[in-house]
Amino acid sequence: MRPVDGVGETPALPGKGPYRTVPWKIQGETMWRERPFWQDILKEIIEWRTLELREEIPKPRPETRRALRSLLAHPFFSPHARTVEAALWDPYFPLGMIRRTILADVTGMRFFINKTRPDIQEALSLQVAAAADLFLEAKRDLVRVADPKTVTCVPLDGRLHPLPSGGWCRLCGTCCQIGGVQAEPPPGVGYPPRWVAMIEGSAHPHQQLCPFLFQYFGRDIYFCAIHRIKPRACAGFGPEDCARCRTDIALHERDP
């Protein structure tokens, strides 16, 4: 028995968590069964993990771990289990941005994309897995090929540190909700070839976000992990650009 990518119209079952009607292929015939929808499970994990980070709970609680086991048992995620788990437990992984982009309906353009459409579920899951994989690679590289103390705006040692203050940036991450920019470094800096692909959005066929966009311990604070050597296109982004961006780039429906 194997699941077929799809989601029905059945609402959540009270008291039993988020369930959807999903088709299962059994000996060539499709049968509809109630089972958890992977997006709902992932949203629960994001919500719980965010609270844990904000409350400085050192380890995921049992309910968070149970939800993760359920997610990683899904055929879409089982091939990427170790990568997705490592990213979701990391205090700098942009949990909120995953929900704001990959899992959010597209509403701000001339067309509407319902992210529960059956035909795009596998592609969306691959985008989540790609975000996890590239984030972990970027974080490893900050130690392997660069000195994080001179590259990032905050130390990446797993502890809370004062954030930069006094500037105009709200650290909301909206300007980074794009697939990539031209990887032109500031004067005197050279990016490794792999970083060029990561910055320009071509490092993975399912890349949707910049891997250097980190979140600060579950808070609504996002920062560039290569802030001090960010591409010239990003460094030249000013308050007027920010105001325009926050109006024009609002493509995704926000959670109520």
C-alpha positions in Angstrom: 0.0 0.0 0.0 1.5 3.3 -1.0 0.2 6.9 -0.8 -0.8 8.8 -3.9 0.1 12.5 -3.8 -3.2 14.3 -3.1 -5.4 16.1 -0.7 -9.2 15.9 -0.4 -11.8 18.3 1.0 -12.5 16.6 4.3 -11.9 19.0 7.3 -9.8 18.3 10.3 -11.2 15.7 12.7 -11.9 17.3 16.1 -9.5 16.0 18.8 -7.5 13.9 16.4 -5.1 16.5 15.0 -5.0 17.6 11.4 -6.3 15.0 9.0 -7.2 15.1 5.4 -8.8 12.7 3.0 -5.9 11.3 0.9 -5.9 8.7 -1.8 -4.0 5.5 -1.3 -3.2 3.1 -4.1 -3.9 -0.5 -3.2 -3.3 -3.2 -5.9 -3.9 -0.7 -8.7 -7.1 0.8 -7.1 -7.4 4.1 -5.4 -9.0 4.1 -1.9 -9.6 7.2 0.2 -8.3 7.1 3.8 -8.1 9.6 6.6 -4.4 10.4 7.3 -2.4 13.4 8.5 -1.6 15.9 5.7 2.2 16.5 5.7 1.9 20.3 5.5 -0.3 20.4 8.7 2.2 18.2 10.5 5.1 20.5 9.4 3.2 23.6 10.5 2.7 22.1 13.9 6.4 21.3 14.2 7.2 24.9 13.2 4.8 26.3 15.7 6.0 24.1 18.6 9.7 24.5 17.7 9.3 28.2 17.5 7.8 28.3 21.0 10.6 26.1 22.3 13.3 28.4 20.9 11.6 31.5 22.2 11.2 30.0 25.6 14.8 28.8 25.5 13.8 25.2 26.0 17.1 23.3 25.2 15.7 20.2 23.6 12.5 19.5 21.6 9.6 18.4 23.7 8.1 14.9 23.3 5.2 16.1 21.2 7.5 17.9 18.9 9.6 14.8 18.4 6.5 12.7 17.8 5.3 15.1 15.1 8.7 15.0 13.5 8.7 11.2 13.4 5.3 11.3 11.7 6.6 13.8 9.1 9.8 11.9 8.4 7.8 8.6 7.9 6.0 10.3 5.0 7.3 9.0 1.6 8.1 12.5 0.5 10.4 13.1 3.5 11.8 9.7 4.4 14.7 10.0 1.8 15.7 13.4 3.4 15.0 12.4 7.0 18.5 13.2 8.5 18.8 16.5 6.7 15.3 17.8 7.5 15.6 16.7 11.2 19.0 18.5 11.6 17.7 21.7 10.1 14.4 21.8 12.0 16.4 21.4 15.3 18.8 24.1 14.4 18.1 27.5 16.2 19.0 29.5 13.1 16.9 27.6 10.5 14.3 30.0 9.1 11.2 28.1 10.3 9.0 31.1 9.9 10.2 31.8 6.3 9.3 28.2 5.3 5.8 28.8 6.4 5.6 32.3 4.9 6.8 31.2 1.5 6.8 27.5 0.6 3.7 26.6 2.6 1.8 29.8 2.0 -0.8 30.3 -0.8 0.3 32.8 -3.5 -2.2 35.6 -3.6 -0.4 38.7 -4.7 -0.2 38.1 -8.4 -2.7 37.9 -11.2 -3.1 34.2 -10.4 -3.8 32.2 -7.3 -1.8 29.2 -6.2 -3.4 27.0 -3.6 -0.6 25.2 -1.9 -2.8 22.2 -1.0 -3.2 21.3 -4.6 -2.5 17.6 -5.0 -0.3 17.9 -8.1 2.3 20.1 -6.4 2.7 18.4 -3.0 5.8 16.4 -3.9 7.4 19.6 -5.5 6.7 21.6 -2.3 8.2 18.8 -0.1 11.3 18.9 -2.3 11.5 22.7 -1.8 11.4 22.1 2.0 14.1 19.5 1.8 16.3 21.7 -0.4 16.0 24.6 2.0 17.1 22.3 4.8 20.0 20.9 2.8 21.3 24.3 1.6 21.0 25.9 5.0 23.1 23.2 6.6 25.7 23.5 3.8 25.8 27.2 4.2 26.3 27.0 8.0 29.1 24.4 7.6 30.8 26.6 5.0 30.8 29.6 7.3 33.2 27.6 9.5 35.0 25.7 6.8 35.8 28.5 4.3 35.1 31.7 6.2 35.5 33.1 9.7 31.9 33.6 11.0 33.1 36.2 13.4 34.1 38.6 10.6 31.3 37.6 8.2 28.0 37.5 10.1 26.4 40.2 12.2 26.0 37.9 15.2 28.0 34.9 16.5 26.6 31.6 15.4 27.5 29.7 18.6 24.0 28.6 19.6 23.7 31.3 22.3 21.7 34.5 22.4 23.7 37.7 21.6 22.8 41.3 21.2 21.5 42.1 17.7 22.7 45.0 15.6 20.8 48.2 16.5 20.6 51.8 15.3 20.0 51.0 11.6 16.9 51.3 9.5 16.5 47.5 8.9 13.6 45.8 10.7 15.2 42.4 10.2 11.8 41.1 8.9 13.3 39.1 6.0 10.8 40.3 3.4 13.5 41.5 1.1 15.0 38.0 1.1 11.9 36.3 -0.1 13.4 35.9 -3.5 15.1 33.1 -5.4 18.5 34.8 -5.7 20.5 37.8 -6.8 23.7 38.4 -8.8 26.6 37.1 -6.7 28.8 40.2 -7.1 30.8 40.5 -3.9 32.1 43.7 -2.3 35.6 44.9 -3.3 38.3 42.7 -2.0 36.1 39.7 -1.4 35.7 36.5 -3.5 33.0 34.0 -3.2 33.6 30.2 -3.6 31.9 28.9 -6.7 29.4 27.0 -4.6 28.4 30.2 -2.9 27.9 31.9 -6.2 25.3 29.2 -7.1 23.7 29.4 -3.7 23.4 33.2 -3.8 22.1 33.2 -7.4 19.5 30.5 -6.7 20.9 27.8 -8.9 22.5 25.5 -6.2 19.6 23.1 -6.2 16.8 22.4 -8.7 14.3 23.0 -6.0 15.9 26.0 -4.3 13.4 28.7 -3.3 15.2 30.8 -0.6 18.7 32.1 -0.1 20.5 29.6 2.2 22.2 32.5 4.0 18.9 33.8 5.4 18.9 32.7 9.0 16.3 33.2 11.7 17.1 34.2 15.3 16.0 31.6 17.8 12.4 31.4 16.6 11.8 35.1 16.9 10.4 37.2 14.0 14.0 38.3 13.3 15.9 37.3 10.2 19.5 38.1 9.4 22.0 37.6 6.6 24.6 35.0 7.7 27.1 36.8 5.3 26.0 40.3 6.3 29.5 41.8 6.3 30.3 40.4 2.8 26.9 40.3 1.3 26.5 40.8 -2.5 26.5 44.3 -3.7 22.8 44.1 -4.8 21.9 43.3 -1.2 24.3 45.9 0.4 22.9 48.6 -1.8 19.3 47.9 -0.7 18.1 50.9 1.2 15.1 52.1 3.2 13.2 53.3 0.1 13.7 49.9 -1.5 12.5 48.3 1.7 9.3 50.3 1.7 8.6 49.4 -2.0 9.5 45.8 -1.4 7.2 45.3 1.5 4.3 46.5 -0.8 5.3 44.8 -4.0 6.6 41.4 -2.9 3.7 40.5 -0.7 2.8 37.5 -2.9 2.0 35.0 -0.1 -1.0 34.9 2.1 -0.1 35.5 5.7 -1.3 33.2 8.5 -4.4 34.6 10.3 
